[in-house]
């Protein structure tokens, strides 16, 4: 199990979520990349695993309205497009930060 981040900061002006991991590694993810990677049932078909969300349709100016930790394993984000059913596990965020902001 991935340890929770040491810090999570949102820079609304840049639309960037900055995650500082316990070892001091800092990663920055655009809100568009993060929203496009949501793995909830509204974004990914539960049976096939195919992405339902059209990532190209995610607005460039998508914003985080609010966020809070879920237990000791994930981050819940409410988005400016009204979406709020996805949890971003620490493992998922770690994978995204390892990929970089592509």
PDB file as gemmi writes it, atoms N, CA and C in Angstrom:
CRYST1    1.000    1.000    1.000  90.00  90.00  90.00 P 1                      
ATOM      1  N   UNK A   1       0.845  -1.193   0.000  1.00  0.00           N  
ATOM      2  CA  UNK A   1       0.000   0.000   0.000  1.00  0.00           C  
ATOM      3  C   UNK A   1       0.879   1.241   0.000  1.00  0.00           C  
ATOM      4  N   UNK A   2       0.575   2.156  -0.888  1.00  0.00           N  
ATOM      5  CA  UNK A   2       1.325   3.407  -0.999  1.00  0.00           C  
ATOM      6  C   UNK A   2       1.010   4.305   0.189  1.00  0.00           C  
ATOM      7  N   UNK A   3       2.047   4.886   0.745  1.00  0.00           N  
ATOM      8  CA  UNK A   3       1.882   5.822   1.846  1.00  0.00           C  
ATOM      9  C   UNK A   3       1.217   7.102   1.341  1.00  0.00           C  
ATOM     10  N   UNK A   4       0.435   7.752   2.191  1.00  0.00           N  
ATOM     11  CA  UNK A   4      -0.184   9.016   1.775  1.00  0.00           C  
ATOM     12  C   UNK A   4       0.880  10.073   1.496  1.00  0.00           C  
ATOM     13  N   UNK A   5       0.535  11.045   0.666  1.00  0.00           N  
ATOM     14  CA  UNK A   5       1.473  12.147   0.410  1.00  0.00           C  
ATOM     15  C   UNK A   5       1.750  12.934   1.685  1.00  0.00           C  
ATOM     16  N   UNK A   6       2.907  13.555   1.719  1.00  0.00           N  
ATOM     17  CA  UNK A   6       3.251  14.425   2.841  1.00  0.00           C  
ATOM     18  C   UNK A   6       2.464  15.729   2.752  1.00  0.00           C  
ATOM     19  N   UNK A   7       2.178  16.155   1.514  1.00  0.00           N  
ATOM     20  CA  UNK A   7       1.424  17.394   1.309  1.00  0.00           C  
ATOM     21  C   UNK A   7       0.752  17.369  -0.064  1.00  0.00           C  
ATOM     22  N   UNK A   8      -0.411  18.009  -0.134  1.00  0.00           N  
ATOM     23  CA  UNK A   8      -1.120  18.187  -1.394  1.00  0.00           C  
ATOM     24  C   UNK A   8      -1.542  19.643  -1.458  1.00  0.00           C  
ATOM     25  N   UNK A   9      -1.164  20.316  -2.527  1.00  0.00           N  
ATOM     26  CA  UNK A   9      -1.514  21.724  -2.701  1.00  0.00           C  
ATOM     27  C   UNK A   9      -2.130  21.929  -4.069  1.00  0.00           C  
ATOM     28  N   UNK A  10      -3.145  22.767  -4.120  1.00  0.00           N  
ATOM     29  CA  UNK A  10      -3.772  23.086  -5.391  1.00  0.00           C  
ATOM     30  C   UNK A  10      -3.491  24.534  -5.737  1.00  0.00           C  
ATOM     31  N   UNK A  11      -2.959  24.752  -6.939  1.00  0.00           N  
ATOM     32  CA  UNK A  11      -2.666  26.091  -7.431  1.00  0.00           C  
ATOM     33  C   UNK A  11      -3.698  26.416  -8.510  1.00  0.00           C  
ATOM     34  N   UNK A  12      -4.773  27.079  -8.097  1.00  0.00           N  
ATOM     35  CA  UNK A  12      -5.911  27.332  -8.978  1.00  0.00           C  
ATOM     36  C   UNK A  12      -5.522  28.166 -10.200  1.00  0.00           C  
ATOM     37  N   UNK A  13      -4.651  29.132 -10.011  1.00  0.00           N  
ATOM     38  CA  UNK A  13      -4.268  29.993 -11.127  1.00  0.00           C  
ATOM     39  C   UNK A  13      -3.646  29.172 -12.263  1.00  0.00           C  
ATOM     40  N   UNK A  14      -2.823  28.192 -11.899  1.00  0.00           N  
ATOM     41  CA  UNK A  14      -2.138  27.348 -12.881  1.00  0.00           C  
ATOM     42  C   UNK A  14      -2.909  26.067 -13.191  1.00  0.00           C  
ATOM     43  N   UNK A  15      -3.977  25.812 -12.413  1.00  0.00           N  
ATOM     44  CA  UNK A  15      -4.744  24.561 -12.530  1.00  0.00           C  
ATOM     45  C   UNK A  15      -3.822  23.349 -12.402  1.00  0.00           C  
ATOM     46  N   UNK A  16      -3.064  23.353 -11.313  1.00  0.00           N  
ATOM     47  CA  UNK A  16      -2.086  22.299 -11.058  1.00  0.00           C  
ATOM     48  C   UNK A  16      -2.243  21.791  -9.628  1.00  0.00           C  
ATOM     49  N   UNK A  17      -2.268  20.458  -9.504  1.00  0.00           N  
ATOM     50  CA  UNK A  17      -2.255  19.821  -8.198  1.00  0.00           C  
ATOM     51  C   UNK A  17      -0.819  19.382  -7.939  1.00  0.00           C  
ATOM     52  N   UNK A  18      -0.258  19.866  -6.851  1.00  0.00           N  
ATOM     53  CA  UNK A  18       1.114  19.516  -6.497  1.00  0.00           C  
ATOM     54  C   UNK A  18       1.080  18.517  -5.353  1.00  0.00           C  
ATOM     55  N   UNK A  19       1.775  17.405  -5.563  1.00  0.00           N  
ATOM     56  CA  UNK A  19       1.805  16.338  -4.566  1.00  0.00           C  
ATOM     57  C   UNK A  19       3.246  16.156  -4.112  1.00  0.00           C  
ATOM     58  N   UNK A  20       3.453  16.245  -2.805  1.00  0.00           N  
ATOM     59  CA  UNK A  20       4.765  15.982  -2.227  1.00  0.00           C  
ATOM     60  C   UNK A  20       4.683  14.646  -1.515  1.00  0.00           C  
ATOM     61  N   UNK A  21       5.466  13.684  -1.998  1.00  0.00           N  
ATOM     62  CA  UNK A  21       5.478  12.352  -1.399  1.00  0.00           C  
ATOM     63  C   UNK A  21       6.423  12.337  -0.213  1.00  0.00           C  
ATOM     64  N   UNK A  22       6.288  11.350   0.635  1.00  0.00           N  
ATOM     65  CA  UNK A  22       7.041  11.270   1.896  1.00  0.00           C  
ATOM     66  C   UNK A  22       8.550  11.375   1.685  1.00  0.00           C  
ATOM     67  N   UNK A  23       9.070  10.831   0.602  1.00  0.00           N  
ATOM     68  CA  UNK A  23      10.514  10.868   0.338  1.00  0.00           C  
ATOM     69  C   UNK A  23      10.967  12.227  -0.190  1.00  0.00           C  
ATOM     70  N   UNK A  24      10.041  13.173  -0.265  1.00  0.00           N  
ATOM     71  CA  UNK A  24      10.388  14.516  -0.715  1.00  0.00           C  
ATOM     72  C   UNK A  24      10.218  14.742  -2.207  1.00  0.00           C  
ATOM     73  N   UNK A  25       9.798  13.714  -2.937  1.00  0.00           N  
ATOM     74  CA  UNK A  25       9.558  13.898  -4.373  1.00  0.00           C  
ATOM     75  C   UNK A  25       8.326  14.776  -4.547  1.00  0.00           C  
ATOM     76  N   UNK A  26       8.434  15.722  -5.444  1.00  0.00           N  
ATOM     77  CA  UNK A  26       7.326  16.629  -5.730  1.00  0.00           C  
ATOM     78  C   UNK A  26       6.876  16.403  -7.167  1.00  0.00           C  
ATOM     79  N   UNK A  27       5.585  16.220  -7.350  1.00  0.00           N  
ATOM     80  CA  UNK A  27       5.023  16.026  -8.685  1.00  0.00           C  
ATOM     81  C   UNK A  27       3.902  17.034  -8.880  1.00  0.00           C  
ATOM     82  N   UNK A  28       3.755  17.471 -10.118  1.00  0.00           N  
ATOM     83  CA  UNK A  28       2.705  18.428 -10.461  1.00  0.00           C  
ATOM     84  C   UNK A  28       1.864  17.836 -11.580  1.00  0.00           C  
ATOM     85  N   UNK A  29       0.556  17.800 -11.363  1.00  0.00           N  
ATOM     86  CA  UNK A  29      -0.383  17.262 -12.349  1.00  0.00           C  
ATOM     87  C   UNK A  29      -1.384  18.329 -12.744  1.00  0.00           C  
ATOM     88  N   UNK A  30      -1.613  18.460 -14.041  1.00  0.00           N  
ATOM     89  CA  UNK A  30      -2.631  19.403 -14.492  1.00  0.00           C  
ATOM     90  C   UNK A  30      -4.007  18.859 -14.107  1.00  0.00           C  
ATOM     91  N   UNK A  31      -4.928  19.751 -13.865  1.00  0.00           N  
ATOM     92  CA  UNK A  31      -6.278  19.316 -13.508  1.00  0.00           C  
ATOM     93  C   UNK A  31      -6.907  18.546 -14.665  1.00  0.00           C  
ATOM     94  N   UNK A  32      -6.583  18.913 -15.874  1.00  0.00           N  
ATOM     95  CA  UNK A  32      -7.154  18.214 -17.041  1.00  0.00           C  
ATOM     96  C   UNK A  32      -6.691  16.761 -17.079  1.00  0.00           C  
ATOM     97  N   UNK A  33      -5.405  16.524 -16.859  1.00  0.00           N  
ATOM     98  CA  UNK A  33      -4.885  15.152 -16.827  1.00  0.00           C  
ATOM     99  C   UNK A  33      -5.533  14.378 -15.684  1.00  0.00           C  
ATOM    100  N   UNK A  34      -5.626  15.003 -14.537  1.00  0.00           N  
ATOM    101  CA  UNK A  34      -6.195  14.338 -13.372  1.00  0.00           C  
ATOM    102  C   UNK A  34      -7.664  13.986 -13.594  1.00  0.00           C  
ATOM    103  N   UNK A  35      -8.450  14.941 -14.085  1.00  0.00           N  
ATOM    104  CA  UNK A  35      -9.876  14.684 -14.350  1.00  0.00           C  
ATOM    105  C   UNK A  35     -10.035  13.595 -15.405  1.00  0.00           C  
ATOM    106  N   UNK A  36      -9.181  13.605 -16.406  1.00  0.00           N  
ATOM    107  CA  UNK A  36      -9.244  12.611 -17.466  1.00  0.00           C  
ATOM    108  C   UNK A  36      -8.857  11.217 -17.024  1.00  0.00           C  
ATOM    109  N   UNK A  37      -8.229  11.101 -15.869  1.00  0.00           N  
ATOM    110  CA  UNK A  37      -7.792   9.795 -15.378  1.00  0.00           C  
ATOM    111  C   UNK A  37      -8.721   9.215 -14.310  1.00  0.00           C  
ATOM    112  N   UNK A  38      -9.858   9.850 -14.093  1.00  0.00           N  
ATOM    113  CA  UNK A  38     -10.800   9.361 -13.085  1.00  0.00           C  
ATOM    114  C   UNK A  38     -11.206   7.930 -13.437  1.00  0.00           C  
ATOM    115  N   UNK A  39     -11.210   7.070 -12.450  1.00  0.00           N  
ATOM    116  CA  UNK A  39     -11.529   5.662 -12.676  1.00  0.00           C  
ATOM    117  C   UNK A  39     -12.875   5.234 -12.135  1.00  0.00           C  
ATOM    118  N   UNK A  40     -13.757   6.176 -11.835  1.00  0.00           N  
ATOM    119  CA  UNK A  40     -15.061   5.815 -11.278  1.00  0.00           C  
ATOM    120  C   UNK A  40     -15.948   5.169 -12.349  1.00  0.00           C  
ATOM    121  N   UNK A  41     -17.062   4.605 -11.923  1.00  0.00           N  
ATOM    122  CA  UNK A  41     -17.980   3.904 -12.832  1.00  0.00           C  
ATOM    123  C   UNK A  41     -18.601   4.829 -13.880  1.00  0.00           C  
ATOM    124  N   UNK A  42     -18.651   6.126 -13.616  1.00  0.00           N  
ATOM    125  CA  UNK A  42     -19.180   7.060 -14.611  1.00  0.00           C  
ATOM    126  C   UNK A  42     -18.145   7.363 -15.701  1.00  0.00           C  
ATOM    127  N   UNK A  43     -16.876   7.073 -15.400  1.00  0.00           N  
ATOM    128  CA  UNK A  43     -15.796   7.382 -16.346  1.00  0.00           C  
ATOM    129  C   UNK A  43     -15.192   6.138 -17.000  1.00  0.00           C  
ATOM    130  N   UNK A  44     -15.324   4.994 -16.341  1.00  0.00           N  
ATOM    131  CA  UNK A  44     -14.774   3.741 -16.856  1.00  0.00           C  
ATOM    132  C   UNK A  44     -15.825   2.650 -16.678  1.00  0.00           C  
ATOM    133  N   UNK A  45     -16.109   1.908 -17.764  1.00  0.00           N  
ATOM    134  CA  UNK A  45     -17.085   0.820 -17.699  1.00  0.00           C  
ATOM    135  C   UNK A  45     -16.598  -0.245 -16.720  1.00  0.00           C  
ATOM    136  N   UNK A  46     -17.434  -0.567 -15.728  1.00  0.00           N  
ATOM    137  CA  UNK A  46     -17.045  -1.508 -14.687  1.00  0.00           C  
ATOM    138  C   UNK A  46     -16.820  -2.925 -15.211  1.00  0.00           C  
ATOM    139  N   UNK A  47     -17.547  -3.303 -16.252  1.00  0.00           N  
ATOM    140  CA  UNK A  47     -17.409  -4.671 -16.773  1.00  0.00           C  
ATOM    141  C   UNK A  47     -16.243  -4.813 -17.738  1.00  0.00           C  
ATOM    142  N   UNK A  48     -16.080  -3.849 -18.631  1.00  0.00           N  
ATOM    143  CA  UNK A  48     -15.058  -3.984 -19.675  1.00  0.00           C  
ATOM    144  C   UNK A  48     -13.753  -3.276 -19.340  1.00  0.00           C  
ATOM    145  N   UNK A  49     -13.818  -2.313 -18.428  1.00  0.00           N  
ATOM    146  CA  UNK A  49     -12.633  -1.523 -18.112  1.00  0.00           C  
ATOM    147  C   UNK A  49     -12.332  -0.441 -19.142  1.00  0.00           C  
ATOM    148  N   UNK A  50     -13.227  -0.306 -20.130  1.00  0.00           N  
ATOM    149  CA  UNK A  50     -13.028   0.724 -21.163  1.00  0.00           C  
ATOM    150  C   UNK A  50     -13.433   2.096 -20.650  1.00  0.00           C  
ATOM    151  N   UNK A  51     -12.653   3.084 -21.037  1.00  0.00           N  
ATOM    152  CA  UNK A  51     -12.936   4.465 -20.634  1.00  0.00           C  
ATOM    153  C   UNK A  51     -14.195   4.953 -21.329  1.00  0.00           C  
ATOM    154  N   UNK A  52     -15.142   5.458 -20.539  1.00  0.00           N  
ATOM    155  CA  UNK A  52     -16.382   6.047 -21.043  1.00  0.00           C  
ATOM    156  C   UNK A  52     -16.178   7.543 -21.275  1.00  0.00           C  
ATOM    157  N   UNK A  53     -15.469   8.160 -20.356  1.00  0.00           N  
ATOM    158  CA  UNK A  53     -15.198   9.593 -20.440  1.00  0.00           C  
ATOM    159  C   UNK A  53     -14.340   9.888 -21.664  1.00  0.00           C  
ATOM    160  N   UNK A  54     -14.779  10.818 -22.481  1.00  0.00           N  
ATOM    161  CA  UNK A  54     -13.991  11.275 -23.619  1.00  0.00           C  
ATOM    162  C   UNK A  54     -12.973  12.283 -23.080  1.00  0.00           C  
ATOM    163  N   UNK A  55     -11.760  11.828 -22.926  1.00  0.00           N  
ATOM    164  CA  UNK A  55     -10.715  12.661 -22.324  1.00  0.00           C  
ATOM    165  C   UNK A  55     -10.505  13.947 -23.112  1.00  0.00           C  
ATOM    166  N   UNK A  56     -10.648  13.877 -24.429  1.00  0.00           N  
ATOM    167  CA  UNK A  56     -10.478  15.078 -25.253  1.00  0.00           C  
ATOM    168  C   UNK A  56     -11.571  16.112 -24.999  1.00  0.00           C  
ATOM    169  N   UNK A  57     -12.688  15.671 -24.430  1.00  0.00           N  
ATOM    170  CA  UNK A  57     -13.793  16.583 -24.147  1.00  0.00           C  
ATOM    171  C   UNK A  57     -13.650  17.281 -22.795  1.00  0.00           C  
ATOM    172  N   UNK A  58     -12.668  16.873 -22.006  1.00  0.00           N  
ATOM    173  CA  UNK A  58     -12.442  17.532 -20.706  1.00  0.00           C  
ATOM    174  C   UNK A  58     -11.934  18.942 -20.988  1.00  0.00           C  
ATOM    175  N   UNK A  59     -12.612  19.912 -20.438  1.00  0.00           N  
ATOM    176  CA  UNK A  59     -12.270  21.320 -20.686  1.00  0.00           C  
ATOM    177  C   UNK A  59     -10.856  21.644 -20.203  1.00  0.00           C  
ATOM    178  N   UNK A  60     -10.162  22.461 -20.968  1.00  0.00           N  
ATOM    179  CA  UNK A  60      -8.816  22.914 -20.588  1.00  0.00           C  
ATOM    180  C   UNK A  60      -8.841  23.655 -19.244  1.00  0.00           C  
ATOM    181  N   UNK A  61      -9.967  24.313 -18.977  1.00  0.00           N  
ATOM    182  CA  UNK A  61     -10.059  25.122 -17.754  1.00  0.00           C  
ATOM    183  C   UNK A  61     -10.779  24.402 -16.615  1.00  0.00           C  
ATOM    184  N   UNK A  62     -10.779  23.061 -16.645  1.00  0.00           N  
ATOM    185  CA  UNK A  62     -11.412  22.299 -15.557  1.00  0.00           C  
ATOM    186  C   UNK A  62     -10.726  22.682 -14.240  1.00  0.00           C  
ATOM    187  N   UNK A  63     -11.520  22.837 -13.214  1.00  0.00           N  
ATOM    188  CA  UNK A  63     -11.027  23.326 -11.939  1.00  0.00           C  
ATOM    189  C   UNK A  63     -11.425  22.387 -10.812  1.00  0.00           C  
ATOM    190  N   UNK A  64     -10.636  22.370  -9.765  1.00  0.00           N  
ATOM    191  CA  UNK A  64     -10.990  21.649  -8.548  1.00  0.00           C  
ATOM    192  C   UNK A  64     -11.805  22.594  -7.679  1.00  0.00           C  
ATOM    193  N   UNK A  65     -13.015  22.172  -7.327  1.00  0.00           N  
ATOM    194  CA  UNK A  65     -13.883  22.977  -6.463  1.00  0.00           C  
ATOM    195  C   UNK A  65     -13.561  22.690  -5.006  1.00  0.00           C  
ATOM    196  N   UNK A  66     -13.379  21.393  -4.688  1.00  0.00           N  
ATOM    197  CA  UNK A  66     -12.996  21.003  -3.334  1.00  0.00           C  
ATOM    198  C   UNK A  66     -12.323  19.636  -3.389  1.00  0.00           C  
ATOM    199  N   UNK A  67     -11.583  19.329  -2.337  1.00  0.00           N  
ATOM    200  CA  UNK A  67     -10.946  18.019  -2.218  1.00  0.00           C  
ATOM    201  C   UNK A  67     -10.724  17.716  -0.750  1.00  0.00           C  
ATOM    202  N   UNK A  68     -10.762  16.427  -0.437  1.00  0.00           N  
ATOM    203  CA  UNK A  68     -10.484  15.998   0.927  1.00  0.00           C  
ATOM    204  C   UNK A  68     -10.037  14.536   0.926  1.00  0.00           C  
ATOM    205  N   UNK A  69      -9.234  14.161   1.917  1.00  0.00           N  
ATOM    206  CA  UNK A  69      -8.782  12.771   1.983  1.00  0.00           C  
ATOM    207  C   UNK A  69      -9.949  11.850   2.329  1.00  0.00           C  
ATOM    208  N   UNK A  70      -9.853  10.622   1.820  1.00  0.00           N  
ATOM    209  CA  UNK A  70     -10.820   9.577   2.150  1.00  0.00           C  
ATOM    210  C   UNK A  70     -10.036   8.530   2.928  1.00  0.00           C  
ATOM    211  N   UNK A  71     -10.306   8.459   4.219  1.00  0.00           N  
ATOM    212  CA  UNK A  71      -9.540   7.550   5.059  1.00  0.00           C  
ATOM    213  C   UNK A  71      -8.055   7.827   4.899  1.00  0.00           C  
ATOM    214  N   UNK A  72      -7.291   6.746   4.835  1.00  0.00           N  
ATOM    215  CA  UNK A  72      -5.848   6.871   4.675  1.00  0.00           C  
ATOM    216  C   UNK A  72      -5.415   6.289   3.333  1.00  0.00           C  
ATOM    217  N   UNK A  73      -6.331   6.335   2.334  1.00  0.00           N  
ATOM    218  CA  UNK A  73      -6.007   5.666   1.081  1.00  0.00           C  
ATOM    219  C   UNK A  73      -6.298   6.458  -0.191  1.00  0.00           C  
ATOM    220  N   UNK A  74      -7.020   7.581  -0.105  1.00  0.00           N  
ATOM    221  CA  UNK A  74      -7.421   8.245  -1.349  1.00  0.00           C  
ATOM    222  C   UNK A  74      -7.745   9.719  -1.130  1.00  0.00           C  
ATOM    223  N   UNK A  75      -7.936  10.376  -2.274  1.00  0.00           N  
ATOM    224  CA  UNK A  75      -8.341  11.782  -2.300  1.00  0.00           C  
ATOM    225  C   UNK A  75      -9.654  11.867  -3.070  1.00  0.00           C  
ATOM    226  N   UNK A  76     -10.624  12.542  -2.498  1.00  0.00           N  
ATOM    227  CA  UNK A  76     -11.897  12.778  -3.181  1.00  0.00           C  
ATOM    228  C   UNK A  76     -11.865  14.198  -3.728  1.00  0.00           C  
ATOM    229  N   UNK A  77     -12.227  14.334  -5.012  1.00  0.00           N  
ATOM    230  CA  UNK A  77     -12.207  15.651  -5.654  1.00  0.00           C  
ATOM    231  C   UNK A  77     -13.580  15.953  -6.238  1.00  0.00           C  
ATOM    232  N   UNK A  78     -14.039  17.166  -6.012  1.00  0.00           N  
ATOM    233  CA  UNK A  78     -15.229  17.684  -6.683  1.00  0.00           C  
ATOM    234  C   UNK A  78     -14.737  18.657  -7.747  1.00  0.00           C  
ATOM    235  N   UNK A  79     -15.232  18.451  -8.988  1.00  0.00           N  
ATOM    236  CA  UNK A  79     -14.758  19.197 -10.141  1.00  0.00           C  
ATOM    237  C   UNK A  79     -15.744  20.289 -10.562  1.00  0.00           C  
ATOM    238  N   UNK A  80     -15.234  21.268 -11.278  1.00  0.00           N  
ATOM    239  CA  UNK A  80     -16.069  22.376 -11.748  1.00  0.00           C  
ATOM    240  C   UNK A  80     -17.090  21.936 -12.793  1.00  0.00           C  
ATOM    241  N   UNK A  81     -16.926  20.756 -13.387  1.00  0.00           N  
ATOM    242  CA  UNK A  81     -17.931  20.251 -14.329  1.00  0.00           C  
ATOM    243  C   UNK A  81     -19.041  19.477 -13.620  1.00  0.00           C  
ATOM    244  N   UNK A  82     -19.011  19.477 -12.277  1.00  0.00           N  
ATOM    245  CA  UNK A  82     -20.044  18.829 -11.479  1.00  0.00           C  
ATOM    246  C   UNK A  82     -19.722  17.391 -11.102  1.00  0.00           C  
ATOM    247  N   UNK A  83     -18.675  16.820 -11.671  1.00  0.00           N  
ATOM    248  CA  UNK A  83     -18.316  15.433 -11.375  1.00  0.00           C  
ATOM    249  C   UNK A  83     -17.741  15.344  -9.967  1.00  0.00           C  
ATOM    250  N   UNK A  84     -18.210  14.341  -9.208  1.00  0.00           N  
ATOM    251  CA  UNK A  84     -17.674  14.203  -7.850  1.00  0.00           C  
ATOM    252  C   UNK A  84     -17.740  12.770  -7.327  1.00  0.00           C  
ATOM    253  N   UNK A  85     -17.785  11.802  -8.231  1.00  0.00           N  
ATOM    254  CA  UNK A  85     -17.934  10.422  -7.756  1.00  0.00           C  
ATOM    255  C   UNK A  85     -16.632   9.628  -7.745  1.00  0.00           C  
ATOM    256  N   UNK A  86     -15.536  10.221  -8.143  1.00  0.00           N  
ATOM    257  CA  UNK A  86     -14.285   9.473  -8.198  1.00  0.00           C  
ATOM    258  C   UNK A  86     -13.401   9.689  -6.992  1.00  0.00           C  
ATOM    259  N   UNK A  87     -12.735   8.614  -6.600  1.00  0.00           N  
ATOM    260  CA  UNK A  87     -11.685   8.683  -5.587  1.00  0.00           C  
ATOM    261  C   UNK A  87     -10.363   8.434  -6.297  1.00  0.00           C  
ATOM    262  N   UNK A  88      -9.348   9.161  -5.920  1.00  0.00           N  
ATOM    263  CA  UNK A  88      -8.024   8.989  -6.487  1.00  0.00           C  
ATOM    264  C   UNK A  88      -7.144   8.384  -5.395  1.00  0.00           C  
ATOM    265  N   UNK A  89      -6.938   7.068  -5.499  1.00  0.00           N  
ATOM    266  CA  UNK A  89      -6.141   6.379  -4.475  1.00  0.00           C  
ATOM    267  C   UNK A  89      -4.708   6.897  -4.523  1.00  0.00           C  
ATOM    268  N   UNK A  90      -4.001   6.714  -3.413  1.00  0.00           N  
ATOM    269  CA  UNK A  90      -2.602   7.131  -3.389  1.00  0.00           C  
ATOM    270  C   UNK A  90      -1.823   6.370  -4.467  1.00  0.00           C  
ATOM    271  N   UNK A  91      -2.164   5.078  -4.671  1.00  0.00           N  
ATOM    272  CA  UNK A  91      -1.480   4.285  -5.705  1.00  0.00           C  
ATOM    273  C   UNK A  91      -1.707   4.895  -7.096  1.00  0.00           C  
ATOM    274  N   UNK A  92      -2.958   5.277  -7.365  1.00  0.00           N  
ATOM    275  CA  UNK A  92      -3.290   5.869  -8.662  1.00  0.00           C  
ATOM    276  C   UNK A  92      -2.546   7.193  -8.852  1.00  0.00           C  
ATOM    277  N   UNK A  93      -2.534   8.024  -7.834  1.00  0.00           N  
ATOM    278  CA  UNK A  93      -1.827   9.305  -7.915  1.00  0.00           C  
ATOM    279  C   UNK A  93      -0.323   9.082  -8.092  1.00  0.00           C  
ATOM    280  N   UNK A  94       0.207   8.078  -7.438  1.00  0.00           N  
ATOM    281  CA  UNK A  94       1.638   7.763  -7.570  1.00  0.00           C  
ATOM    282  C   UNK A  94       1.952   7.350  -9.021  1.00  0.00           C  
ATOM    283  N   UNK A  95       1.083   6.520  -9.605  1.00  0.00           N  
ATOM    284  CA  UNK A  95       1.277   6.116 -11.012  1.00  0.00           C  
ATOM    285  C   UNK A  95       1.227   7.331 -11.935  1.00  0.00           C  
ATOM    286  N   UNK A  96       0.235   8.195 -11.719  1.00  0.00           N  
ATOM    287  CA  UNK A  96       0.110   9.392 -12.550  1.00  0.00           C  
ATOM    288  C   UNK A  96       1.337  10.300 -12.430  1.00  0.00           C  
ATOM    289  N   UNK A  97       1.839  10.449 -11.222  1.00  0.00           N  
ATOM    290  CA  UNK A  97       2.997  11.325 -11.036  1.00  0.00           C  
ATOM    291  C   UNK A  97       4.254  10.689 -11.638  1.00  0.00           C  
ATOM    292  N   UNK A  98       4.318   9.358 -11.662  1.00  0.00           N  
ATOM    293  CA  UNK A  98       5.464   8.672 -12.275  1.00  0.00           C  
ATOM    294  C   UNK A  98       5.429   8.855 -13.796  1.00  0.00           C  
ATOM    295  N   UNK A  99       4.225   8.924 -14.366  1.00  0.00           N  
ATOM    296  CA  UNK A  99       4.071   9.125 -15.814  1.00  0.00           C  
ATOM    297  C   UNK A  99       4.445  10.544 -16.224  1.00  0.00           C  
ATOM    298  N   UNK A 100       4.308  11.471 -15.323  1.00  0.00           N  
ATOM    299  CA  UNK A 100       4.510  12.881 -15.667  1.00  0.00           C  
ATOM    300  C   UNK A 100       3.212  13.454 -16.196  1.00  0.00           C  
ATOM    301  N   UNK A 101       3.236  14.695 -16.562  1.00  0.00           N  
ATOM    302  CA  UNK A 101       2.013  15.379 -16.992  1.00  0.00           C  
ATOM    303  C   UNK A 101       1.878  15.354 -18.508  1.00  0.00           C  
ATOM    304  N   UNK A 102       1.710  14.156 -19.071  1.00  0.00           N  
ATOM    305  CA  UNK A 102       1.517  14.014 -20.514  1.00  0.00           C  
ATOM    306  C   UNK A 102       0.072  14.019 -20.858  1.00  0.00           C  
TER     307      UNK A 102                                                      
END                                                                             
